[in-house]
Every structure is written in C-alpha cells, then in structure tokens.
Amino acid sequence: METGPLIGSILPFIVLFAGLFFVMRATNRHYQKHVHEVNTVNQEIADTNREMIAELREIKQLLKDRN
C-alpha cells in the first residue's frame, strides 16, 4: 500500500479541520470578550440598583420620621 494516495486523500480533511479549529478558536475568543463586557455592564447596573434602593430606603425613613 502506497502512502502517497492515502496522504493525498486525508490531507484535505486535515487542512479543513485545522482551519475550522482556528476559526472556532477565534470565535470563542470573541464570544468570551463579549461575555466579559456584558457581565461588566450587568455588574454596574446591579451596583447602581443597590445604591438607588439604599437612597429610597433613606427617603422612606425620612418621610416616616416626618409623620
């Protein structure tokens, strides 16, 4: 059995899978960056919400004390 035809028939698949691997790797990196950005924004929103809730509780207490 000659290895030439065997390599010639398998080589395109190896190149294809290697290309797909690198494309998927780049896509995953981009996705991970996006996830990090979204998590950062979500954390900022959660922090702002906590601050607003604390301020509203203070206002509520001030209004209770007035009455």
DAGI-V642431 format. One record per residue. RES is the residue in one letter. SS is DSSP state (a for helix, b for strand, c for the rest). PHI is phi in radians with two decimals (999 if undefined). PSI is psi in whole degrees, 0 to 359 (* if undefined). Layout:
RES|SS|PHI|PSI / RES|SS|PHI|PSI
This chain:
M|c|999|128 / E|c|-1.48|143 / T|a|-1.50|342 / G|a|-1.02|304 / P|a|-1.12|326 / L|a|-1.13|313 / I|a|-1.13|320 / G|a|-1.12|330 / S|a|-1.53|335 / I|a|-1.60|329 / L|a|-0.97|316 / P|a|-1.05|324 / F|a|-1.20|321 / I|a|-1.10|316 / V|a|-1.11|317 / L|a|-1.08|312 / F|a|-1.16|324 / A|a|-1.12|317 / G|a|-1.09|316 / L|a|-1.09|322 / F|a|-1.05|313 / F|a|-1.21|324 / V|a|-1.15|315 / M|a|-1.14|324 / R|a|-1.13|316 / A|a|-1.13|320 / T|a|-1.11|319 / N|a|-1.13|319 / R|a|-1.06|315 / H|a|-1.08|317 / Y|a|-1.10|317 / Q|a|-1.11|321 / K|a|-1.09|317 / H|a|-1.09|316 / V|a|-1.06|318 / H|a|-1.10|317 / E|a|-1.09|315 / V|a|-1.12|318 / N|a|-1.10|322 / T|a|-1.11|314 / V|a|-1.11|317 / N|a|-1.07|321 / Q|a|-1.15|320 / E|a|-1.10|318 / I|a|-1.11|316 / A|a|-1.09|319 / D|a|-1.10|317 / T|a|-1.09|318 / N|a|-1.08|319 / R|a|-1.08|317 / E|a|-1.09|317 / M|a|-1.14|320 / I|a|-1.11|319 / A|a|-1.10|318 / E|a|-1.14|319 / L|a|-1.13|324 / R|a|-1.14|321 / E|a|-1.10|315 / I|a|-1.09|317 / K|a|-1.05|317 / Q|a|-1.15|320 / L|a|-1.08|318 / L|a|-1.17|323 / K|a|-1.12|317 / D|a|-1.14|329 / R|a|-1.15|322 / N|c|-1.49|*
